[in-house]
Amino acid sequence: MKGVKFNKAQPNVKRILEKLSEDNKIQKEFSQFMNDNPELKPERAYRSKINDRGL
């Protein structure tokens, strides 16, 4: 976390944490958007339920 590298191939932890927090923020915004607009939610897998019963 302090920027000290022991190996040239060592991953950039700060960058990974930034990307994860960015992705988390986007996912939260999308989730909130979908909760605010229930008509946009895809229908549940009705066909898969029928296929599971063998119909």
Biopython code that builds the backbone (N, CA, C, O; Angstrom):
import numpy as np
from Bio.PDB.StructureBuilder import StructureBuilder

atoms = [
    (1, "MET", "N", (0.821, -1.200, 0.000)),
    (1, "MET", "CA", (0.000, 0.000, 0.000)),
    (1, "MET", "C", (0.866, 1.266, 0.000)),
    (1, "MET", "O", (0.386, 2.335, -0.379)),
    (2, "LYS", "N", (2.116, 1.163, 0.413)),
    (2, "LYS", "CA", (2.975, 2.344, 0.489)),
    (2, "LYS", "C", (3.763, 2.576, -0.791)),
    (2, "LYS", "O", (4.564, 3.508, -0.869)),
    (3, "GLY", "N", (3.538, 1.734, -1.794)),
    (3, "GLY", "CA", (4.226, 1.910, -3.057)),
    (3, "GLY", "C", (5.556, 1.203, -3.148)),
    (3, "GLY", "O", (6.265, 1.363, -4.141)),
    (4, "VAL", "N", (5.917, 0.428, -2.146)),
    (4, "VAL", "CA", (7.176, -0.309, -2.165)),
    (4, "VAL", "C", (6.962, -1.589, -2.951)),
    (4, "VAL", "O", (6.054, -2.367, -2.658)),
    (5, "LYS", "N", (7.812, -1.801, -3.960)),
    (5, "LYS", "CA", (7.685, -3.007, -4.772)),
    (5, "LYS", "C", (8.876, -3.911, -4.513)),
    (5, "LYS", "O", (10.027, -3.479, -4.574)),
    (6, "PHE", "N", (8.583, -5.177, -4.224)),
    (6, "PHE", "CA", (9.614, -6.160, -3.990)),
    (6, "PHE", "C", (9.907, -6.958, -5.259)),
    (6, "PHE", "O", (10.954, -7.592, -5.388)),
    (7, "ASN", "N", (8.966, -6.909, -6.182)),
    (7, "ASN", "CA", (9.051, -7.706, -7.388)),
    (7, "ASN", "C", (8.531, -6.859, -8.555)),
    (7, "ASN", "O", (7.567, -6.112, -8.385)),
    (8, "LYS", "N", (9.143, -6.960, -9.718)),
    (8, "LYS", "CA", (8.692, -6.171, -10.868)),
    (8, "LYS", "C", (7.280, -6.546, -11.316)),
    (8, "LYS", "O", (6.553, -5.705, -11.845)),
    (9, "ALA", "N", (6.895, -7.786, -11.109)),
    (9, "ALA", "CA", (5.583, -8.267, -11.528)),
    (9, "ALA", "C", (4.538, -8.142, -10.418)),
    (9, "ALA", "O", (3.451, -8.710, -10.530)),
    (10, "GLN", "N", (4.845, -7.423, -9.376)),
    (10, "GLN", "CA", (3.935, -7.275, -8.251)),
    (10, "GLN", "C", (2.722, -6.450, -8.676)),
    (10, "GLN", "O", (2.880, -5.420, -9.331)),
    (11, "PRO", "N", (1.501, -6.889, -8.309)),
    (11, "PRO", "CA", (0.308, -6.153, -8.716)),
    (11, "PRO", "C", (0.204, -4.793, -8.019)),
    (11, "PRO", "O", (0.681, -4.611, -6.899)),
    (12, "ASN", "N", (-0.422, -3.863, -8.701)),
    (12, "ASN", "CA", (-0.636, -2.528, -8.160)),
    (12, "ASN", "C", (-1.905, -2.551, -7.300)),
    (12, "ASN", "O", (-3.015, -2.422, -7.816)),
    (13, "VAL", "N", (-1.730, -2.713, -6.005)),
    (13, "VAL", "CA", (-2.853, -2.878, -5.080)),
    (13, "VAL", "C", (-3.746, -1.641, -5.053)),
    (13, "VAL", "O", (-4.970, -1.767, -5.018)),
    (14, "LYS", "N", (-3.165, -0.476, -5.068)),
    (14, "LYS", "CA", (-3.964, 0.758, -5.031)),
    (14, "LYS", "C", (-4.890, 0.839, -6.237)),
    (14, "LYS", "O", (-6.063, 1.187, -6.106)),
    (15, "ARG", "N", (-4.356, 0.515, -7.412)),
    (15, "ARG", "CA", (-5.168, 0.568, -8.637)),
    (15, "ARG", "C", (-6.290, -0.457, -8.593)),
    (15, "ARG", "O", (-7.410, -0.175, -9.019)),
    (16, "ILE", "N", (-5.995, -1.639, -8.082)),
    (16, "ILE", "CA", (-7.019, -2.681, -7.973)),
    (16, "ILE", "C", (-8.129, -2.228, -7.031)),
    (16, "ILE", "O", (-9.307, -2.401, -7.341)),
    (17, "LEU", "N", (-7.771, -1.652, -5.888)),
    (17, "LEU", "CA", (-8.780, -1.168, -4.947)),
    (17, "LEU", "C", (-9.621, -0.044, -5.547)),
    (17, "LEU", "O", (-10.829, 0.014, -5.320)),
    (18, "GLU", "N", (-8.994, 0.844, -6.307)),
    (18, "GLU", "CA", (-9.730, 1.921, -6.963)),
    (18, "GLU", "C", (-10.742, 1.357, -7.957)),
    (18, "GLU", "O", (-11.891, 1.798, -7.994)),
    (19, "LYS", "N", (-10.320, 0.383, -8.762)),
    (19, "LYS", "CA", (-11.217, -0.224, -9.745)),
    (19, "LYS", "C", (-12.372, -0.946, -9.070)),
    (19, "LYS", "O", (-13.513, -0.851, -9.522)),
    (20, "LEU", "N", (-12.083, -1.669, -7.988)),
    (20, "LEU", "CA", (-13.137, -2.380, -7.271)),
    (20, "LEU", "C", (-14.150, -1.418, -6.667)),
    (20, "LEU", "O", (-15.354, -1.665, -6.730)),
    (21, "SER", "N", (-13.675, -0.329, -6.086)),
    (21, "SER", "CA", (-14.604, 0.639, -5.503)),
    (21, "SER", "C", (-15.412, 1.333, -6.601)),
    (21, "SER", "O", (-16.587, 1.644, -6.404)),
    (22, "GLU", "N", (-14.789, 1.576, -7.751)),
    (22, "GLU", "CA", (-15.485, 2.165, -8.892)),
    (22, "GLU", "C", (-16.582, 1.219, -9.391)),
    (22, "GLU", "O", (-17.711, 1.643, -9.640)),
    (23, "ASP", "N", (-16.241, -0.055, -9.532)),
    (23, "ASP", "CA", (-17.211, -1.049, -9.972)),
    (23, "ASP", "C", (-18.348, -1.184, -8.970)),
    (23, "ASP", "O", (-19.509, -1.318, -9.358)),
    (24, "ASN", "N", (-18.022, -1.150, -7.691)),
    (24, "ASN", "CA", (-19.026, -1.247, -6.647)),
    (24, "ASN", "C", (-19.984, -0.059, -6.714)),
    (24, "ASN", "O", (-21.193, -0.224, -6.553)),
    (25, "LYS", "N", (-19.450, 1.122, -6.947)),
    (25, "LYS", "CA", (-20.271, 2.327, -7.054)),
    (25, "LYS", "C", (-21.225, 2.213, -8.238)),
    (25, "LYS", "O", (-22.405, 2.542, -8.119)),
    (26, "ILE", "N", (-20.722, 1.751, -9.372)),
    (26, "ILE", "CA", (-21.556, 1.590, -10.566)),
    (26, "ILE", "C", (-22.643, 0.552, -10.320)),
    (26, "ILE", "O", (-23.792, 0.743, -10.717)),
    (27, "GLN", "N", (-22.279, -0.538, -9.668)),
    (27, "GLN", "CA", (-23.247, -1.591, -9.386)),
    (27, "GLN", "C", (-24.350, -1.082, -8.455)),
    (27, "GLN", "O", (-25.518, -1.417, -8.652)),
    (28, "LYS", "N", (-24.003, -0.284, -7.451)),
    (28, "LYS", "CA", (-24.997, 0.279, -6.546)),
    (28, "LYS", "C", (-25.933, 1.227, -7.285)),
    (28, "LYS", "O", (-27.143, 1.212, -7.059)),
    (29, "GLU", "N", (-25.373, 2.054, -8.172)),
    (29, "GLU", "CA", (-26.198, 2.980, -8.944)),
    (29, "GLU", "C", (-27.165, 2.218, -9.852)),
    (29, "GLU", "O", (-28.334, 2.584, -9.968)),
    (30, "PHE", "N", (-26.671, 1.163, -10.490)),
    (30, "PHE", "CA", (-27.518, 0.362, -11.366)),
    (30, "PHE", "C", (-28.620, -0.317, -10.566)),
    (30, "PHE", "O", (-29.775, -0.349, -10.992)),
    (31, "SER", "N", (-28.268, -0.853, -9.421)),
    (31, "SER", "CA", (-29.249, -1.517, -8.573)),
    (31, "SER", "C", (-30.333, -0.537, -8.137)),
    (31, "SER", "O", (-31.519, -0.866, -8.161)),
    (32, "GLN", "N", (-29.925, 0.660, -7.742)),
    (32, "GLN", "CA", (-30.885, 1.679, -7.344)),
    (32, "GLN", "C", (-31.784, 2.063, -8.516)),
    (32, "GLN", "O", (-32.991, 2.230, -8.340)),
    (33, "PHE", "N", (-31.210, 2.202, -9.704)),
    (33, "PHE", "CA", (-31.984, 2.527, -10.903)),
    (33, "PHE", "C", (-33.026, 1.450, -11.185)),
    (33, "PHE", "O", (-34.177, 1.757, -11.494)),
    (34, "MET", "N", (-32.615, 0.177, -11.077)),
    (34, "MET", "CA", (-33.545, -0.914, -11.345)),
    (34, "MET", "C", (-34.633, -0.985, -10.276)),
    (34, "MET", "O", (-35.769, -1.345, -10.583)),
    (35, "ASN", "N", (-34.310, -0.651, -9.039)),
    (35, "ASN", "CA", (-35.325, -0.637, -7.985)),
    (35, "ASN", "C", (-36.313, 0.507, -8.194)),
    (35, "ASN", "O", (-37.492, 0.373, -7.868)),
    (36, "ASP", "N", (-35.847, 1.616, -8.727)),
    (36, "ASP", "CA", (-36.717, 2.759, -8.994)),
    (36, "ASP", "C", (-37.599, 2.537, -10.214)),
    (36, "ASP", "O", (-38.642, 3.178, -10.347)),
    (37, "ASN", "N", (-37.196, 1.639, -11.108)),
    (37, "ASN", "CA", (-37.921, 1.370, -12.351)),
    (37, "ASN", "C", (-38.221, -0.121, -12.478)),
    (37, "ASN", "O", (-37.582, -0.808, -13.275)),
    (38, "PRO", "N", (-39.183, -0.634, -11.706)),
    (38, "PRO", "CA", (-39.439, -2.084, -11.720)),
    (38, "PRO", "C", (-39.936, -2.591, -13.069)),
    (38, "PRO", "O", (-39.811, -3.780, -13.362)),
    (39, "GLU", "N", (-40.498, -1.709, -13.894)),
    (39, "GLU", "CA", (-40.986, -2.157, -15.202)),
    (39, "GLU", "C", (-39.839, -2.549, -16.136)),
    (39, "GLU", "O", (-40.069, -3.213, -17.147)),
    (40, "LEU", "N", (-38.618, -2.150, -15.812)),
    (40, "LEU", "CA", (-37.465, -2.493, -16.643)),
    (40, "LEU", "C", (-36.817, -3.815, -16.252)),
    (40, "LEU", "O", (-35.957, -4.323, -16.971)),
    (41, "LYS", "N", (-37.226, -4.372, -15.117)),
    (41, "LYS", "CA", (-36.635, -5.629, -14.668)),
    (41, "LYS", "C", (-37.047, -6.751, -15.613)),
    (41, "LYS", "O", (-38.207, -6.828, -16.019)),
    (42, "PRO", "N", (-36.109, -7.613, -15.961)),
    (42, "PRO", "CA", (-36.460, -8.736, -16.839)),
    (42, "PRO", "C", (-37.378, -9.711, -16.111)),
    (42, "PRO", "O", (-37.310, -9.857, -14.891)),
    (43, "GLU", "N", (-38.231, -10.369, -16.875)),
    (43, "GLU", "CA", (-39.116, -11.357, -16.272)),
    (43, "GLU", "C", (-38.290, -12.517, -15.754)),
    (43, "GLU", "O", (-37.241, -12.845, -16.309)),
    (44, "ARG", "N", (-38.758, -13.120, -14.710)),
    (44, "ARG", "CA", (-38.059, -14.289, -14.177)),
    (44, "ARG", "C", (-38.147, -15.412, -15.192)),
    (44, "ARG", "O", (-38.993, -15.383, -16.085)),
    (45, "ALA", "N", (-37.305, -16.365, -15.062)),
    (45, "ALA", "CA", (-37.191, -17.445, -16.041)),
    (45, "ALA", "C", (-38.417, -18.347, -15.975)),
    (45, "ALA", "O", (-38.362, -19.441, -15.413)),
    (46, "TYR", "N", (-39.512, -17.887, -16.548)),
    (46, "TYR", "CA", (-40.747, -18.652, -16.566)),
    (46, "TYR", "C", (-40.561, -19.925, -17.379)),
    (46, "TYR", "O", (-41.031, -20.994, -16.990)),
    (47, "ARG", "N", (-39.879, -19.807, -18.501)),
    (47, "ARG", "CA", (-39.672, -20.965, -19.362)),
    (47, "ARG", "C", (-38.851, -22.041, -18.669)),
    (47, "ARG", "O", (-39.111, -23.232, -18.842)),
    (48, "SER", "N", (-37.860, -21.627, -17.886)),
    (48, "SER", "CA", (-37.032, -22.630, -17.209)),
    (48, "SER", "C", (-37.847, -23.403, -16.189)),
    (48, "SER", "O", (-37.584, -24.587, -15.975)),
    (49, "LYS", "N", (-38.831, -22.773, -15.550)),
    (49, "LYS", "CA", (-39.676, -23.480, -14.601)),
    (49, "LYS", "C", (-40.505, -24.527, -15.319)),
    (49, "LYS", "O", (-40.679, -25.639, -14.820)),
    (50, "ILE", "N", (-41.020, -24.173, -16.493)),
    (50, "ILE", "CA", (-41.789, -25.116, -17.268)),
    (50, "ILE", "C", (-40.913, -26.278, -17.713)),
    (50, "ILE", "O", (-41.320, -27.438, -17.639)),
    (51, "ASN", "N", (-39.705, -25.959, -18.177)),
    (51, "ASN", "CA", (-38.796, -27.011, -18.637)),
    (51, "ASN", "C", (-38.341, -27.918, -17.505)),
    (51, "ASN", "O", (-38.077, -29.100, -17.726)),
    (52, "ASP", "N", (-38.247, -27.383, -16.310)),
    (52, "ASP", "CA", (-37.839, -28.202, -15.159)),
    (52, "ASP", "C", (-38.891, -29.249, -14.831)),
    (52, "ASP", "O", (-38.572, -30.325, -14.325)),
    (53, "ARG", "N", (-40.146, -28.930, -15.121)),
    (53, "ARG", "CA", (-41.234, -29.879, -14.823)),
    (53, "ARG", "C", (-41.376, -30.923, -15.923)),
    (53, "ARG", "O", (-42.103, -31.905, -15.770)),
    (54, "GLY", "N", (-40.675, -30.702, -17.032)),
    (54, "GLY", "CA", (-40.767, -31.659, -18.122)),
    (54, "GLY", "C", (-41.950, -31.398, -19.037)),
    (54, "GLY", "O", (-42.353, -32.284, -19.791)),
    (55, "LEU", "N", (-42.509, -30.210, -18.985)),
    (55, "LEU", "CA", (-43.652, -29.868, -19.845)),
    (55, "LEU", "C", (-43.199, -29.294, -21.156)),
    (55, "LEU", "O", (-44.029, -28.952, -21.999)),
]
sb = StructureBuilder()
sb.init_structure("model")
sb.init_model(0)
sb.init_chain("A")
sb.init_seg("    ")
for serial, (resi, resn, name, xyz) in enumerate(atoms, 1):
    if name == "N":
        sb.init_residue(resn, " ", resi, " ")
    sb.init_atom(name, np.array(xyz, "f"), 0.0, 1.0, " ", f" {name:<3s}", serial, name[0])
structure = sb.get_structure()
